[in-house]
Amino acid sequence: MEYCVDDIAIIRRDKNEHLRDLKIVFDIMRAHQLKMNPIKSFLGVSSGTFLGFIVTSKGIHLDSDKVKAIQSTQPPKNLKKLRVYKVGWPTSENLL
C-alpha cells in the first residue's frame, strides 16, 4: 500500500532553519514510509498556491481570481435558488 501526503507547507525566512525543518519533515515521512506526489509538490519556490490561498514571502493572500468569481456571482432571487447554494454545505448534523 502506498500513501501520499498532501498540503504540507514549510515556511521559514531563514534558509538554515528552513533546511533543518525540511530535513525533520523528510525524516519523519521516511520513518513512516510516507511519500510525496511529485506532480503536486513544489520545492524551493518563492510563492505558490496552498489550500486556495497565494503564499509568498510577504505572507498569505487571497487568490484574486476566486475573489472575482465570488463577487460576480449573482445572489439567489428566491428560496428555491437559495437551496441550490446550500446543497453540500457542512451542517452540525453531518459533521457529527
C-alpha positions as CSV (number, residue, x, y, z in Angstrom):
1,M,0.0,0.0,0.0
2,E,1.3,3.5,-0.8
3,Y,0.4,6.7,0.9
4,C,0.8,10.2,-0.4
5,V,1.0,13.4,1.7
6,D,-0.9,16.4,0.5
7,D,-1.0,20.0,1.7
8,I,2.1,20.5,3.8
9,A,3.8,23.9,3.8
10,I,7.2,24.5,5.4
11,I,7.9,28.2,5.5
12,R,10.9,29.9,7.1
13,R,12.6,33.2,6.4
14,D,16.0,31.9,7.5
15,K,17.5,29.5,5.0
16,N,19.3,27.4,7.6
17,E,16.1,27.0,9.7
18,H,14.2,26.1,6.6
19,L,16.7,23.4,5.6
20,R,16.6,22.0,9.1
21,D,12.8,21.9,9.1
22,L,12.7,20.2,5.7
23,K,15.1,17.5,6.9
24,I,13.0,16.9,10.0
25,V,9.8,16.5,7.9
26,F,11.5,14.3,5.4
27,D,13.0,12.1,8.1
28,I,9.5,11.7,9.7
29,M,8.0,10.9,6.3
30,R,10.7,8.4,5.6
31,A,10.3,6.7,9.0
32,H,6.5,6.3,8.4
33,Q,7.0,5.3,4.7
34,L,5.1,8.4,3.5
35,K,5.6,9.7,0.0
36,M,5.1,13.0,-1.7
37,N,3.3,13.2,-5.1
38,P,5.9,14.8,-7.4
39,I,3.2,16.2,-9.6
40,K,1.7,18.2,-6.8
41,S,5.0,19.0,-5.0
42,F,6.9,22.2,-5.3
43,L,10.2,22.8,-3.5
44,G,12.4,25.9,-3.5
45,V,9.8,28.3,-4.8
46,S,9.2,31.8,-3.5
47,S,5.4,31.7,-3.9
48,G,2.7,29.2,-4.6
49,T,-0.9,28.2,-4.1
50,F,-1.8,26.4,-0.9
51,L,-5.3,25.4,0.2
52,G,-6.7,28.0,-2.2
53,F,-4.5,30.9,-1.0
54,I,-1.5,32.5,-2.5
55,V,1.5,32.1,-0.2
56,T,4.5,34.4,-0.8
57,S,7.5,35.6,1.2
58,K,5.3,38.6,2.1
59,G,2.5,36.5,3.6
60,I,-0.7,34.7,2.7
61,H,-3.1,36.4,0.3
62,L,-6.5,35.7,-1.3
63,D,-6.5,34.4,-4.8
64,S,-7.8,37.3,-6.8
65,D,-9.5,35.0,-9.4
66,K,-11.5,33.4,-6.7
67,V,-12.5,36.7,-5.2
68,K,-13.7,37.9,-8.6
69,A,-15.7,34.7,-9.1
70,I,-17.4,35.2,-5.8
71,Q,-18.1,38.9,-6.5
72,S,-19.5,38.2,-9.9
73,T,-21.9,35.5,-8.6
74,Q,-25.5,36.8,-8.6
75,P,-27.3,36.4,-5.2
76,P,-30.2,33.9,-5.2
77,K,-33.5,35.6,-6.1
78,N,-35.9,33.1,-4.4
79,L,-35.9,30.3,-1.8
80,K,-35.5,27.6,-4.4
81,K,-32.3,29.1,-5.8
82,L,-31.0,29.7,-2.2
83,R,-31.5,25.9,-1.5
84,V,-29.3,25.1,-4.6
85,Y,-26.4,27.1,-2.9
86,K,-26.9,25.3,0.4
87,V,-26.6,21.7,-1.0
88,G,-23.4,20.2,0.2
89,W,-22.7,22.8,2.9
90,P,-21.5,21.2,6.1
91,T,-24.0,21.2,8.9
92,S,-23.9,20.2,12.5
93,E,-25.8,17.0,11.6
94,N,-23.4,15.7,9.0
95,L,-20.3,16.7,10.9
96,L,-21.0,14.5,13.9
